[in-house]
Amino acid sequence: MAPKPWYRVALLWLSLSGGLVSAEPLAPGVRDFRTISAELGLDEGQQARVAEAIRLHKIARVDLKAQAEKAEIELRYLLAAQKLDEIAVRAAVETLSAAEAALRRSRVELAIALRRELSAEQWATLQERWEAAGG
């Protein structure tokens, strides 16, 4: 089995860690952060550092998603205008591309933080979980 890209595993972790603030099931058989932490055998220090990395990522993601949405709205308005301003459209595309790239970088940074924190065995277990979830 080929390893999954880091950011995909980070997305799985992020989806599984939603239980930090939500009582709803995160994935089949996973109810909360404690479940996945126990499955991976995280010690208290790892749990704290992983939870903090996820918290910071979620906060940053709010702004990054908003920037991407704003850029997309601006681009749509420019394209719908009666008079096409090609320079403004091209600039808006660049802004949107940069915002989307920032979102991808954020996911990769979370994956790096997780990879730094997890042992090779824990990382492999997380990747297996990703496979089982259809990733």
C-alpha positions as CSV (number, residue, x, y, z in Angstrom):
1,M,0.0,0.0,0.0
2,A,1.4,3.3,-1.1
3,P,1.5,6.0,1.7
4,K,-1.1,8.7,1.4
5,P,0.0,12.3,1.0
6,W,0.5,13.9,4.4
7,Y,-2.3,16.5,3.9
8,R,-4.9,13.8,3.3
9,V,-4.0,12.1,6.5
10,A,-4.1,15.5,8.2
11,L,-7.6,16.0,6.8
12,L,-8.7,12.6,8.3
13,W,-7.2,13.6,11.6
14,L,-9.0,16.9,11.4
15,S,-12.3,15.3,10.7
16,L,-11.8,12.8,13.5
17,S,-10.7,15.5,15.9
18,G,-13.9,17.4,15.4
19,G,-15.1,15.8,18.7
20,L,-13.1,18.4,20.6
21,V,-16.1,20.6,20.4
22,S,-18.8,18.4,18.9
23,A,-20.8,15.6,20.4
24,E,-21.7,14.2,17.0
25,P,-20.0,11.2,15.6
26,L,-16.9,12.1,13.6
27,A,-16.7,9.0,11.5
28,P,-18.1,5.4,11.7
29,G,-16.9,4.0,15.0
30,V,-15.2,7.2,16.1
31,R,-17.0,9.5,18.5
32,D,-14.4,11.8,19.7
33,F,-10.8,12.9,20.0
34,R,-10.2,10.5,22.9
35,T,-11.2,7.5,20.7
36,I,-8.6,8.2,18.0
37,S,-6.0,9.2,20.6
38,A,-6.5,5.9,22.4
39,E,-6.4,4.0,19.2
40,L,-3.1,5.6,18.3
41,G,-1.8,5.2,21.8
42,L,-1.0,8.9,22.3
43,D,0.5,9.9,25.6
44,E,-0.8,13.0,27.4
45,G,1.9,15.2,26.0
46,Q,1.2,14.1,22.5
47,Q,-2.5,14.6,23.0
48,A,-2.0,18.1,24.2
49,R,0.4,19.1,21.4
50,V,-1.8,17.5,18.7
51,A,-4.9,19.1,20.1
52,E,-3.2,22.5,20.1
53,A,-2.0,22.0,16.5
54,I,-5.5,21.2,15.4
55,R,-7.0,24.1,17.3
56,L,-4.6,26.6,15.7
57,H,-5.2,25.1,12.3
58,K,-9.0,25.4,12.7
59,I,-8.7,29.0,13.7
60,A,-6.4,29.8,10.8
61,R,-8.6,27.9,8.4
62,V,-11.5,30.2,9.1
63,D,-9.6,33.2,7.8
64,L,-8.1,31.4,4.9
65,K,-11.4,30.0,3.7
66,A,-12.9,33.5,4.0
67,Q,-10.1,35.0,1.9
68,A,-10.7,32.3,-0.8
69,E,-14.5,32.9,-0.7
70,K,-14.0,36.7,-1.0
71,A,-11.6,36.2,-3.9
72,E,-14.0,33.9,-5.7
73,I,-16.9,36.3,-5.2
74,E,-14.8,39.2,-6.6
75,L,-13.8,37.1,-9.6
76,R,-17.5,36.2,-10.3
77,Y,-18.5,39.8,-10.2
78,L,-15.7,40.9,-12.5
79,L,-16.6,38.2,-15.0
80,A,-20.3,39.1,-14.9
81,A,-19.7,42.8,-15.4
82,Q,-21.0,44.5,-18.6
83,K,-17.6,45.7,-19.5
84,L,-14.8,43.1,-19.1
85,D,-11.7,44.4,-17.3
86,E,-9.2,41.7,-18.3
87,I,-6.5,43.1,-16.1
88,A,-8.8,43.0,-13.0
89,V,-10.0,39.5,-13.9
90,R,-6.4,38.3,-14.2
91,A,-5.5,39.9,-10.8
92,A,-8.6,38.3,-9.2
93,V,-7.5,34.9,-10.5
94,E,-4.1,35.4,-9.0
95,T,-5.7,36.4,-5.7
96,L,-8.0,33.4,-5.7
97,S,-5.1,31.1,-6.6
98,A,-3.0,32.5,-3.8
99,A,-5.8,32.0,-1.3
100,E,-6.4,28.4,-2.4
101,A,-2.7,27.7,-2.2
102,A,-2.6,29.2,1.4
103,L,-5.4,26.7,2.3
104,R,-3.4,23.8,0.9
105,R,-0.2,25.0,2.7
106,S,-2.2,25.2,6.0
107,R,-3.3,21.6,5.6
108,V,0.2,20.5,4.8
109,E,1.5,22.4,7.9
110,L,-1.0,20.5,10.0
111,A,0.2,17.2,8.5
112,I,3.8,18.2,9.3
113,A,2.9,19.0,12.8
114,L,1.1,15.7,13.2
115,R,3.9,13.7,11.6
116,R,6.4,15.4,13.8
117,E,4.4,14.4,16.9
118,L,3.5,10.8,16.0
119,S,5.8,7.8,16.0
120,A,6.2,5.9,12.8
121,E,3.8,3.2,14.1
122,Q,1.2,5.8,15.1
123,W,1.5,7.5,11.7
124,A,1.1,4.1,10.0
125,T,-2.1,3.5,12.1
126,L,-3.4,6.9,11.1
127,Q,-2.8,6.2,7.4
128,E,-4.5,2.8,7.8
129,R,-7.5,4.6,9.3
130,W,-7.5,6.9,6.3
131,E,-7.6,3.9,4.0
132,A,-10.4,2.3,6.0
133,A,-12.4,5.6,5.8
134,G,-12.2,5.5,2.0
135,G,-9.4,8.1,1.6
